[in-house]
Amino acid sequence: MTTLVRQGDLADQQGDTRAALASFRAAEAIEPQNAGVLLRISKQFGDLIPLTKQEENARRIAELALNYGNRALDADRNNAKAHLNLAISYGHLTDFVGNKTKLEYSKVIYDETQKSIELDPTDDYAWHVLGRWEAGVANVNGMLKALAAIVYGGMPKASNEEAVRCFKKALEIAPQRIMHHGELAHVYKQMGKNDLALQEWQNILGIRAQDGDDEKYQQEARAALDAARKARGSDVGKFTSQR
């Protein structure tokens, strides 16, 4: 089984999701209650979601990711990554459910992420997920706020300031992780702190991309920095013409 897991891990690192899934499913057949294997399978199903074109099929894959996530947690209740994976799996499903269910899932995502951090406060991914939750809830649209007020008496407490704290904590643990810088830039922009956002975009361009997601953040960084330079050039032009 160890060989199959290694093969799957290598395929995962190379971005070959389907090959990784095949190896991990073969390992599952040998040890069906192995939490590490079940977690790996859940992650691969999660990675397949954006690669699946038809919405119904994508939802089915998201449900499989959640199913394996629940099995992994049942196999090891004290596994920090199992709690975090469950939070991420519910996050995947929010794209396929109505607003009321989104609110219900939001609470699960928060609770499971908190449990993960309690078990392992050194996991930068957990702090990242908590930061995404804080930012998402703090900036939720008016319709969801109104529904939350009716169903639950209000939205859970969340703030951009707390999101910043979480992303900074993630960066303390893993300063070279591009996604932490990218999401921190998003929150700074939401708060109107454009100079701080631009600094994070600049930081991103000084880090080597590790995967496609990193490359997307770097593309976004270049676009944001180019837009800022053009805006400043325009302001200079206006000042010169006024003189």
C-alpha positions as a printed NumPy array, in Angstrom:
array([[  0.   ,   0.   ,   0.   ],
       [  2.87 ,   2.363,   0.758],
       [  3.987,   2.198,  -2.872],
       [  0.497,   3.111,  -4.086],
       [  0.345,   6.106,  -1.755],
       [  3.757,   7.304,  -2.947],
       [  2.64 ,   6.929,  -6.563],
       [ -0.495,   8.907,  -5.792],
       [  1.417,  11.642,  -3.983],
       [  3.8  ,  11.998,  -6.929],
       [  0.911,  12.223,  -9.396],
       [ -0.752,  14.813,  -7.164],
       [  2.442,  16.908,  -7.107],
       [  2.555,  16.715, -10.898],
       [ -1.061,  17.863, -11.166],
       [ -2.315,  14.548, -12.563],
       [ -5.467,  14.328, -10.458],
       [ -6.996,  11.295, -12.107],
       [ -3.807,   9.228, -11.862],
       [ -3.459,  10.203,  -8.212],
       [ -7.06 ,   9.22 ,  -7.555],
       [ -6.561,   5.83 ,  -9.191],
       [ -3.551,   5.085,  -6.966],
       [ -5.312,   6.194,  -3.8  ],
       [ -8.461,   4.206,  -4.609],
       [ -6.273,   1.123,  -5.082],
       [ -4.736,   1.815,  -1.653],
       [ -8.241,   2.198,  -0.201],
       [ -9.102,  -1.302,  -1.398],
       [ -6.261,  -2.595,   0.794],
       [ -6.949,  -0.413,   3.871],
       [-10.481,   1.041,   3.623],
       [-10.317,   2.729,   7.052],
       [ -6.937,   4.42 ,   6.614],
       [ -7.544,   8.105,   7.405],
       [ -4.548,   9.304,   5.391],
       [ -5.721,   7.495,   2.275],
       [ -9.313,   8.671,   2.69 ],
       [ -8.114,  12.262,   3.076],
       [ -6.078,  11.979,  -0.1  ],
       [ -9.075,  10.656,  -2.021],
       [-11.271,  13.454,  -0.703],
       [ -8.729,  16.034,  -1.86 ],
       [ -8.501,  14.542,  -5.348],
       [-12.268,  14.621,  -5.754],
       [-12.169,  18.247,  -4.625],
       [ -9.508,  18.991,  -7.246],
       [-11.684,  17.372,  -9.926],
       [-14.635,  19.705,  -9.319],
       [-13.399,  22.66 , -11.408],
       [-12.317,  20.258, -14.162],
       [-15.861,  18.888, -14.495],
       [-17.989,  20.786, -17.021],
       [-21.539,  19.64 , -16.29 ],
       [-22.86 ,  21.128, -13.05 ],
       [-24.696,  17.994, -11.952],
       [-21.569,  15.885, -12.36 ],
       [-19.494,  18.507, -10.547],
       [-21.942,  18.45 ,  -7.656],
       [-21.786,  14.649,  -7.509],
       [-17.994,  14.815,  -7.286],
       [-18.232,  17.465,  -4.543],
       [-20.529,  15.123,  -2.61 ],
       [-17.979,  12.318,  -3.022],
       [-15.28 ,  14.615,  -1.628],
       [-17.486,  15.297,   1.391],
       [-18.322,  11.616,   1.81 ],
       [-14.644,  10.657,   1.923],
       [-13.959,  13.611,   4.196],
       [-16.526,  12.348,   6.685],
       [-15.078,   8.839,   6.5  ],
       [-11.579,  10.176,   7.17 ],
       [-12.783,  12.082,  10.221],
       [-14.663,   9.024,  11.502],
       [-11.434,   7.051,  11.17 ],
       [ -9.434,   9.588,  13.2  ],
       [-11.363,  12.235,  15.198],
       [ -8.133,  13.838,  16.438],
       [ -6.68 ,  14.392,  12.989],
       [ -6.345,  18.157,  12.435],
       [ -6.173,  17.779,   8.66 ],
       [ -9.355,  15.696,   8.666],
       [-11.254,  18.551,  10.315],
       [ -9.759,  21.059,   7.871],
       [-10.521,  18.844,   4.884],
       [-14.129,  18.56 ,   6.017],
       [-14.375,  22.359,   6.152],
       [-12.938,  22.607,   2.643],
       [-15.324,  19.913,   1.37 ],
       [-18.333,  21.83 ,   2.669],
       [-16.869,  24.907,   1.019],
       [-16.85 ,  23.095,  -2.335],
       [-20.533,  22.256,  -1.933],
       [-21.588,  25.873,  -1.317],
       [-21.395,  26.403,  -5.093],
       [-24.263,  23.951,  -5.596],
       [-26.768,  24.814,  -2.852],
       [-29.268,  27.555,  -2.031],
       [-28.655,  30.506,   0.255],
       [-30.174,  28.93 ,   3.372],
       [-27.972,  25.858,   3.014],
       [-24.964,  28.103,   2.353],
       [-25.539,  29.682,   5.755],
       [-25.779,  26.27 ,   7.409],
       [-22.568,  25.123,   5.732],
       [-20.848,  28.358,   6.741],
       [-21.219,  27.455,  10.402],
       [-19.819,  23.961,   9.791],
       [-16.863,  25.405,   7.875],
       [-16.054,  27.759,  10.751],
       [-16.433,  25.097,  13.46 ],
       [-14.331,  22.484,  11.652],
       [-11.583,  24.984,  10.837],
       [-11.448,  26.093,  14.464],
       [-11.145,  22.469,  15.569],
       [ -8.31 ,  21.967,  13.112],
       [ -6.428,  24.982,  14.486],
       [ -6.982,  23.83 ,  18.064],
       [ -5.387,  20.489,  17.184],
       [ -2.573,  21.993,  15.099],
       [ -2.077,  25.783,  15.278],
       [  0.997,  25.483,  13.019],
       [ -0.998,  24.583,   9.886],
       [ -0.902,  27.649,   7.622],
       [ -3.646,  26.225,   5.423],
       [ -6.058,  26.189,   8.358],
       [ -5.343,  29.852,   9.097],
       [ -5.858,  30.578,   5.396],
       [ -9.243,  28.871,   5.346],
       [-10.28 ,  30.763,   8.486],
       [ -9.162,  34.002,   6.867],
       [-11.229,  33.236,   3.768],
       [-14.218,  32.538,   6.014],
       [-13.799,  35.815,   7.912],
       [-13.496,  37.825,   4.697],
       [-16.375,  36.01 ,   3.011],
       [-18.809,  36.478,   5.89 ],
       [-17.718,  40.058,   6.583],
       [-18.425,  41.053,   2.976],
       [-21.483,  38.922,   2.294],
       [-24.169,  40.415,   0.064],
       [-27.337,  42.054,   1.336],
       [-29.606,  39.16 ,   0.379],
       [-27.704,  36.686,   2.527],
       [-27.578,  39.147,   5.426],
       [-31.344,  39.576,   5.255],
       [-31.91 ,  35.812,   5.107],
       [-29.531,  35.246,   8.032],
       [-31.432,  37.814,  10.075],
       [-34.692,  35.939,   9.43 ],
       [-33.393,  32.399,   9.92 ],
       [-30.683,  32.834,  12.553],
       [-31.185,  36.318,  13.968],
       [-28.1  ,  37.65 ,  12.175],
       [-24.829,  36.723,  10.501],
       [-21.995,  35.154,  12.514],
       [-19.464,  37.667,  13.776],
       [-16.691,  38.219,  11.251],
       [-14.516,  41.11 ,  10.124],
       [-11.922,  42.092,   7.559],
       [ -9.594,  42.924,  10.432],
       [ -9.812,  39.354,  11.707],
       [ -9.289,  38.074,   8.166],
       [ -6.082,  40.126,   7.99 ],
       [ -4.925,  38.624,  11.289],
       [ -5.537,  35.101,   9.999],
       [ -3.69 ,  35.648,   6.731],
       [ -0.787,  37.272,   8.568],
       [ -0.668,  34.26 ,  10.871],
       [ -0.571,  31.985,   7.83 ],
       [  2.291,  34.065,   6.422],
       [  4.231,  33.828,   9.678],
       [  4.141,  30.055,   9.266],
       [  4.65 ,  29.93 ,   5.471],
       [  5.903,  33.283,   4.111],
       [  6.555,  31.84 ,   0.645],
       [  2.976,  30.655,   0.119],
       [  1.643,  32.841,  -2.68 ],
       [ -2.035,  32.294,  -1.926],
       [ -1.685,  33.852,   1.54 ],
       [ -0.295,  37.046,   0.012],
       [ -2.991,  37.042,  -2.674],
       [ -5.931,  36.703,  -0.328],
       [ -4.437,  39.276,   2.051],
       [ -4.23 ,  41.662,  -0.915],
       [ -7.926,  41.039,  -1.636],
       [ -8.897,  41.908,   1.934],
       [ -6.754,  45.039,   1.981],
       [ -8.441,  46.163,  -1.243],
       [-11.865,  45.488,   0.273],
       [-10.843,  47.677,   3.23 ],
       [ -9.677,  50.481,   0.939],
       [ -6.029,  49.979,   1.952],
       [ -4.761,  50.003,  -1.605],
       [ -1.089,  50.647,  -0.816],
       [ -0.969,  47.606,   1.464],
       [ -2.738,  45.533,  -1.2  ],
       [ -0.2  ,  46.61 ,  -3.82 ],
       [  2.639,  45.643,  -1.485],
       [  1.23 ,  42.12 ,  -1.235],
       [  0.882,  41.902,  -5.025],
       [  4.5  ,  43.027,  -5.304],
       [  5.542,  40.372,  -2.795],
       [  3.879,  37.71 ,  -4.93 ],
       [  6.033,  38.534,  -7.954],
       [  9.161,  37.87 ,  -5.893],
       [  8.136,  34.266,  -5.155],
       [  8.49 ,  31.345,  -7.534],
       [  5.143,  29.867,  -8.587],
       [  4.635,  26.227,  -7.605],
       [  1.423,  25.438,  -9.475],
       [ -1.339,  26.81 , -11.672],
       [ -3.058,  28.569,  -8.787],
       [  0.153,  30.434,  -7.97 ],
       [  0.44 ,  31.489, -11.609],
       [ -3.11 ,  32.879, -11.526],
       [ -2.282,  34.959,  -8.459],
       [  0.818,  36.262, -10.226],
       [ -1.24 ,  37.219, -13.279],
       [ -3.619,  39.057, -10.981],
       [ -0.668,  40.742,  -9.277],
       [  0.729,  42.018, -12.582],
       [ -2.68 ,  43.321, -13.618],
       [ -3.181,  45.122, -10.284],
       [  0.288,  46.69 , -10.368],
       [ -0.093,  47.735, -14.016],
       [ -3.475,  49.323, -13.259],
       [ -1.98 ,  51.201, -10.305],
       [  0.892,  52.518, -12.441],
       [ -1.506,  53.686, -15.158],
       [ -3.736,  55.373, -12.587],
       [ -0.787,  57.22 , -11.077],
       [  0.379,  58.274, -14.533],
       [ -3.082,  59.603, -15.266],
       [ -3.1  ,  61.57 , -12.023],
       [  0.277,  63.125, -12.915],
       [ -1.092,  64.061, -16.325],
       [ -4.106,  65.765, -14.787],
       [ -1.875,  67.717, -12.376],
       [  0.426,  68.847, -15.22 ],
       [ -2.489,  70.004, -17.426],
       [ -4.002,  71.968, -14.57 ],
       [ -0.739,  73.897, -14.192]])
